[in-house]
């Protein structure tokens, strides 16, 4: 792993800041700070399904347990601070909690849209503050929700809204070739949706057809999936209300003002590489390994091993037989899925409370190091 620490100086509107391509080597020394979760431990450590996690400005960890209908707050010493919420339809209770954001001061926002059709806002002590209605047309959120850094009760969404209209016609709201970065203002009785800016959207994969056991399956007619190696949309809120985001195959981190105007672009001299058959096959193998591991974890089985040539998974029967079928189906789908022409440079992006941007990029050797493995981390200081 290499860590490059670079400082970005103030710049004029739409200025392109060209940063060095040289990384500073850093010997990784990962220290376990604490561990939570235990079958034999206290009741608060017996988790069900963790849907989302977040940290506040003091470093407290927030875990959204969908199955237990609560948020568990743990301090930096692994001690329980409090639990928030429970199952129900009353104030501060959850029906189907899916999204979580923790503010710097410890305020908490939970998206309970499919359940109680609202966002729940809790104060710094964990007490229920208010319900924020979502409206009859909003059915859910896709993507990751982050705390807005403008000082408001608001969240930034790196994804999309699922509404009645978008379910009927997916392109009805967003202009073609664009992906919205949204702010959901929660300082009133109802959600106010604001488009911060539009990012670039690659062409969709369209309708995918593949065969499993002689049966033809079609998917993507309602929501076309992204192609293999399509660049993701990675967003991080910045102090004052702007955002940093990456939306292309190139190394180009765009910084906006609070009104969404792109004022700076941070670039480094790393170029996307052409997708070859060998690179594509390595990526499919990697995705199958991840998929098999996730299925095994959800079923309580040991982690699976995958034979990528046949798409078979090795796991104890009888659950192993079903898991093997799932992995074979996934292999057929990935083989039929179109691929982009380039391997994007940026894999992820995060921002700190102080405005520092962390960017995860791909390794130089895509096959030997793994198409999605051995990333490099770069920290860019923003002023």
BELSUL-V953880 format. One record per backbone hydrogen bond with DSSP energy under -1.0 kcal/mol. NH is the residue of the N-H (numbers start at 1). CO is the residue of the C=O. Records with the same first field share a line. If there is no record, write none. Layout:
NH: CO  CO
This chain:
3: 24
4: 377
6: 379
8: 381
15: 12  263
17: 265
19: 267
26: 1
38: 45
45: 42
46: 43
47: 45
51: 64
54: 62
56: 60
57: 104
59: 56
61: 74
62: 54
63: 72
64: 52
65: 70
66: 49
70: 65
71: 84
72: 63
73: 82
74: 61
75: 79
78: 75
81: 73
82: 73
84: 71
88: 94
93: 90
94: 86
98: 111
99: 111
101: 109
103: 107
106: 103
108: 122
109: 101
110: 120
111: 99
112: 118
116: 112
119: 132
120: 110
121: 130
122: 108
123: 127
126: 123
129: 121
130: 121
132: 119
133: 189
134: 117
139: 162
140: 162
142: 160
144: 158
146: 156
148: 154
154: 152
155: 184
156: 146
157: 182
158: 144
159: 157
160: 142
162: 140
164: 137
167: 163
168: 164
169: 165
172: 169
178: 175
179: 199
181: 197
182: 157
183: 194
184: 155
185: 192
186: 153
191: 133
192: 185
194: 183
196: 181
197: 181
199: 179
201: 177
205: 225
208: 219
210: 217
212: 215
215: 212
217: 210
219: 208
228: 338
230: 227
234: 246
236: 244
238: 242
240: 149
241: 238
244: 236
245: 254
246: 234
252: 250
253: 266
254: 245
255: 264
256: 243
257: 261
260: 257
263: 255
264: 255
265: 15
266: 253
267: 17
270: 268
273: 343
275: 341
280: 276
281: 277
282: 278
283: 279
284: 280
285: 281
286: 282
287: 283
288: 284
289: 285
290: 286
291: 287
292: 288
293: 289
294: 290
295: 291
296: 292
297: 293
298: 294
299: 295
301: 296
307: 312
311: 307
312: 307
314: 305
320: 316
322: 318
323: 319
324: 320
325: 321
326: 322
327: 323
328: 324
329: 325
330: 326
331: 327
332: 328
333: 329
334: 330
335: 331
336: 332
337: 333
340: 228
343: 273
345: 249
347: 360
348: 360
350: 358
352: 356
355: 352
357: 380
358: 350
359: 378
360: 348
361: 376
362: 345
366: 364
369: 365
373: 370
376: 361
377: 2
378: 359
379: 4
380: 357
381: 6
